[in-house]
Amino acid sequence: MAPVRPDRAGRPGGPAIKIRGYRIESGEVEAALRSHADIAEAVVSVRGGGDDVRLVGYVVTETGADQPPAGLSEHLRQVLPDYMVPAAFVVVPALPLTRSGKIDYRALPEPDWGASSDQVPVSPRTPIEARLAAIVAELLLLPAPVGVSDNFFALGGHSLTAARLMARIRADYGVDLPIRTLFSDPTVAGLAATMAAGRSGVVGRPTPARTAPPARRSPETGREPDHSPASSQRPDQPVPSRGMNTQASRHDTALKLD
């Protein structure tokens, strides 16, 4: 990572930010942004409120482009943990300043969450992907369904919205996915593949009952074998009657008494 550049006030970095229990040094994130070859200036700011708090990066490009450089999120993930990567990037022609020369955070524009990703979204290809993309957009308050390859956490998701997403999947599909599924592959495509393959281990369908294998027919008679007690007797051996058994039993008892 490039060395930290001092901000306009001469400090080595901006103030610390706390989002969902994580302490984020804004100066470190801004330095990581400026380490990209096409970023001239950068600041980060917090947007949203309550459970929906997100980190936004505001950048000025070297080329004057009005879109963030492709792969900017991946560039940051090489030097920053995921929770420090901004959920959105906004390109501005210049960073707004106060009369004293400091960053005017109030003058920074609100991001367009529907177009904040630095990657071209991939449209859903199956009904399950389409439904999951719509659910993710609804939970993250995005104006349109997300791409199937978009990172859930890069779009502004966090542990609470992840739990809500798992609850919606359970309610809509009867599939109980562990939350670690989303951390392993935080995309709509990954979730849909897990649901289709049943890799979650808990699938909302009853397990089919096992059936006995079909009995083999005798090659001599063409009939199924008889497993009754009488079938174990040889053809030339008479089957003892109940009376004979009773008489033998009485004889044995008499011998014991003598």
C-alpha positions as CSV (number, residue, x, y, z in Angstrom):
1,M,0.0,0.0,0.0
2,A,1.2,3.5,-0.7
3,P,2.2,5.6,2.3
4,V,-0.5,7.6,4.0
5,R,-0.8,11.1,2.6
6,P,-1.6,13.9,4.9
7,D,-5.0,15.5,4.4
8,R,-5.5,19.2,3.7
9,A,-5.3,20.0,7.4
10,G,-1.9,18.4,7.6
11,R,-3.0,15.4,9.7
12,P,-1.9,11.9,8.8
13,G,-5.5,10.8,8.4
14,G,-9.2,11.5,9.1
15,P,-11.1,10.6,12.3
16,A,-11.9,7.1,13.4
17,I,-15.4,5.7,12.4
18,K,-17.3,3.0,14.2
19,I,-19.7,0.8,12.2
20,R,-21.5,-2.2,13.6
21,G,-18.8,-2.5,16.4
22,Y,-15.8,-2.3,14.0
23,R,-13.4,0.6,14.5
24,I,-12.4,2.0,11.1
25,E,-9.6,4.4,10.6
26,S,-10.8,6.6,7.8
27,G,-7.3,7.8,7.1
28,E,-6.2,4.2,6.4
29,V,-9.1,3.7,4.0
30,E,-8.5,7.0,2.2
31,A,-4.8,6.1,1.8
32,A,-5.8,2.7,0.3
33,L,-8.1,4.5,-2.1
34,R,-5.3,7.0,-3.1
35,S,-2.9,4.1,-3.7
36,H,-4.9,3.2,-6.8
37,A,-3.2,4.6,-9.9
38,D,-6.4,6.3,-11.1
39,I,-7.4,8.0,-7.9
40,A,-6.1,11.5,-7.2
41,E,-8.0,12.4,-4.0
42,A,-10.3,10.5,-1.7
43,V,-12.3,10.8,1.5
44,V,-14.7,8.4,3.2
45,S,-17.9,9.2,5.0
46,V,-20.7,7.3,6.8
47,R,-24.2,7.3,5.3
48,G,-27.5,5.9,6.6
49,G,-28.6,5.4,10.1
50,G,-29.8,2.8,12.6
51,D,-29.0,-0.8,11.4
52,D,-28.4,0.4,7.9
53,V,-25.1,2.3,8.3
54,R,-22.6,2.1,5.4
55,L,-19.2,3.5,4.5
56,V,-19.0,5.5,1.3
57,G,-15.8,6.4,-0.6
58,Y,-15.7,9.8,-2.5
59,V,-13.0,9.9,-5.1
60,V,-11.6,12.3,-7.7
61,T,-10.1,10.4,-10.6
62,E,-6.8,11.2,-12.3
63,T,-8.4,11.0,-15.8
64,G,-11.5,13.0,-14.9
65,A,-13.8,10.0,-15.5
66,D,-17.2,10.2,-13.9
67,Q,-17.2,6.5,-13.0
68,P,-15.0,4.7,-10.4
69,P,-12.1,2.7,-11.8
70,A,-13.0,-0.9,-12.6
71,G,-12.0,-3.4,-9.8
72,L,-11.6,-0.7,-7.2
73,S,-13.2,-2.9,-4.5
74,E,-10.9,-5.8,-5.3
75,H,-7.9,-3.4,-5.1
76,L,-8.9,-2.4,-1.6
77,R,-9.5,-5.9,-0.5
78,Q,-5.9,-6.7,-1.2
79,V,-4.8,-4.2,1.5
80,L,-7.9,-3.9,3.8
81,P,-10.2,-6.2,5.6
82,D,-13.7,-6.6,4.2
83,Y,-15.4,-4.4,6.9
84,M,-13.2,-1.5,5.9
85,V,-14.0,-1.6,2.2
86,P,-16.6,1.1,1.3
87,A,-20.0,-0.2,0.3
88,A,-20.2,2.4,-2.5
89,F,-18.0,4.8,-4.4
90,V,-19.0,8.3,-5.7
91,V,-16.9,10.1,-8.2
92,V,-16.9,13.9,-7.7
93,P,-15.1,16.5,-9.8
94,A,-13.4,17.9,-6.6
95,L,-13.7,17.4,-2.9
96,P,-15.9,20.1,-1.3
97,L,-14.1,22.3,1.2
98,T,-15.1,24.7,4.0
99,R,-13.8,28.2,4.2
100,S,-11.1,26.9,6.5
101,G,-9.9,24.4,3.9
102,K,-11.2,21.3,5.6
103,I,-13.4,18.7,3.9
104,D,-17.1,19.8,3.9
105,Y,-18.7,16.4,4.6
106,R,-22.2,17.9,4.5
107,A,-21.7,18.9,0.9
108,L,-20.8,15.4,-0.2
109,P,-23.6,14.0,-2.4
110,E,-25.7,11.0,-1.4
111,P,-24.7,7.8,-3.3
112,D,-26.9,6.2,-5.9
113,W,-27.1,2.8,-4.3
114,G,-28.5,1.2,-7.5
115,A,-25.4,2.2,-9.5
116,S,-22.8,2.3,-6.8
117,S,-21.0,-1.0,-7.8
118,D,-17.8,-0.7,-9.8
119,Q,-18.7,-3.9,-11.6
120,V,-21.2,-4.6,-14.4
121,P,-24.1,-6.5,-12.8
122,V,-24.9,-9.9,-14.2
123,S,-28.6,-10.5,-14.7
124,P,-30.4,-13.4,-13.0
125,R,-30.4,-16.6,-15.1
126,T,-32.9,-18.7,-13.2
127,P,-36.2,-18.1,-11.3
128,I,-34.4,-18.7,-8.0
129,E,-31.6,-16.2,-8.8
130,A,-34.3,-13.7,-9.8
131,R,-36.2,-14.1,-6.6
132,L,-33.0,-14.0,-4.4
133,A,-31.8,-10.8,-6.2
134,A,-35.1,-9.1,-5.5
135,I,-35.0,-10.1,-1.8
136,V,-31.4,-8.8,-1.5
137,A,-32.4,-5.5,-3.1
138,E,-35.4,-5.2,-0.8
139,L,-33.4,-5.9,2.3
140,L,-30.6,-3.5,1.3
141,L,-33.0,-0.8,0.2
142,L,-31.7,-0.8,-3.4
143,P,-34.0,0.5,-6.2
144,A,-33.4,-2.5,-8.5
145,P,-32.5,-6.2,-8.3
146,V,-28.8,-6.8,-7.8
147,G,-26.5,-8.7,-10.1
148,V,-26.0,-12.4,-9.3
149,S,-22.2,-11.8,-8.9
150,D,-22.5,-8.7,-6.7
151,N,-20.9,-9.0,-3.3
152,F,-23.7,-8.8,-0.6
153,F,-21.4,-7.0,1.9
154,A,-20.0,-4.7,-0.8
155,L,-23.6,-3.6,-1.5
156,G,-24.0,-2.6,2.2
157,G,-25.0,-5.9,3.8
158,H,-23.9,-6.8,7.3
159,S,-24.5,-9.4,9.9
160,L,-28.1,-8.3,10.7
161,T,-29.2,-8.1,7.1
162,A,-27.5,-11.4,6.5
163,A,-29.6,-13.0,9.2
164,R,-32.8,-11.4,7.7
165,L,-31.8,-12.8,4.3
166,M,-31.5,-16.3,5.7
167,A,-34.9,-15.9,7.5
168,R,-36.5,-14.9,4.2
169,I,-35.0,-17.9,2.4
170,R,-36.3,-20.1,5.1
171,A,-39.8,-18.6,4.9
172,D,-40.0,-18.6,1.1
173,Y,-38.3,-21.9,0.3
174,G,-38.3,-23.9,3.5
175,V,-34.5,-24.3,3.3
176,D,-32.5,-23.6,6.4
177,L,-29.2,-22.2,5.3
178,P,-26.5,-21.5,7.9
179,I,-25.3,-17.9,7.9
180,R,-21.8,-19.1,7.1
181,T,-23.1,-20.0,3.6
182,L,-23.3,-16.3,2.8
183,F,-19.8,-15.5,4.2
184,S,-18.4,-18.4,2.1
185,D,-19.9,-17.0,-1.1
186,P,-21.7,-13.7,-0.6
187,T,-23.5,-13.6,-4.0
188,V,-26.9,-14.5,-5.3
189,A,-25.3,-17.0,-7.6
190,G,-23.6,-18.7,-4.7
191,L,-26.8,-18.9,-2.6
192,A,-28.8,-20.3,-5.5
193,A,-26.2,-22.9,-6.2
194,T,-26.1,-24.0,-2.6
195,M,-29.9,-24.3,-2.5
196,A,-30.0,-26.3,-5.7
197,A,-27.2,-28.7,-4.7
198,G,-28.5,-29.1,-1.1
199,R,-25.1,-28.4,0.4
200,S,-26.7,-26.7,3.4
201,G,-27.3,-30.1,5.1
202,V,-30.9,-29.1,6.0
203,V,-33.3,-29.2,3.1
204,G,-37.0,-28.4,3.5
205,R,-38.1,-31.7,1.9
206,P,-38.9,-35.0,3.6
207,T,-36.5,-37.8,3.1
208,P,-38.0,-40.5,0.9
209,A,-38.7,-43.8,2.8
210,R,-36.5,-46.8,2.0
211,T,-38.3,-49.7,0.2
212,A,-37.3,-53.3,0.3
213,P,-35.6,-54.6,-2.8
214,P,-37.8,-56.8,-5.1
215,A,-37.7,-60.5,-4.3
216,R,-35.9,-62.7,-6.8
217,R,-38.0,-65.4,-8.6
218,S,-37.0,-69.0,-8.5
219,P,-35.5,-70.1,-11.9
220,E,-37.2,-73.5,-11.6
221,T,-40.7,-72.5,-10.7
222,G,-40.8,-68.9,-11.7
223,R,-42.4,-68.0,-8.4
224,E,-41.1,-65.8,-5.6
225,P,-39.6,-67.8,-2.7
226,D,-41.8,-68.6,0.3
227,H,-40.2,-67.5,3.6
228,S,-42.9,-69.0,5.8
229,P,-41.9,-71.5,8.6
230,A,-43.6,-74.3,6.7
231,S,-41.5,-73.7,3.6
232,S,-38.3,-74.7,5.5
233,Q,-39.6,-78.4,5.7
234,R,-38.3,-80.9,3.1
235,P,-41.0,-82.2,0.8
236,D,-40.7,-85.8,2.2
237,Q,-40.8,-84.6,5.8
238,P,-44.3,-84.3,7.4
239,V,-45.3,-81.1,9.0
240,P,-46.0,-81.7,12.7
241,S,-49.5,-80.9,13.8
242,R,-50.3,-78.9,16.9
243,G,-51.7,-82.0,18.6
244,M,-48.5,-83.9,18.2
245,N,-46.5,-81.0,19.7
246,T,-48.9,-80.8,22.6
247,Q,-48.6,-84.6,23.3
248,A,-44.8,-84.5,23.2
249,S,-44.8,-81.6,25.5
250,R,-46.9,-83.5,28.1
251,H,-44.6,-86.5,27.8
252,D,-41.5,-84.4,28.5
253,T,-43.2,-82.9,31.5
254,A,-44.1,-86.3,32.9
255,L,-40.5,-87.5,32.6
256,K,-39.3,-84.5,34.6
257,L,-41.7,-85.1,37.4
258,D,-40.6,-88.7,37.8
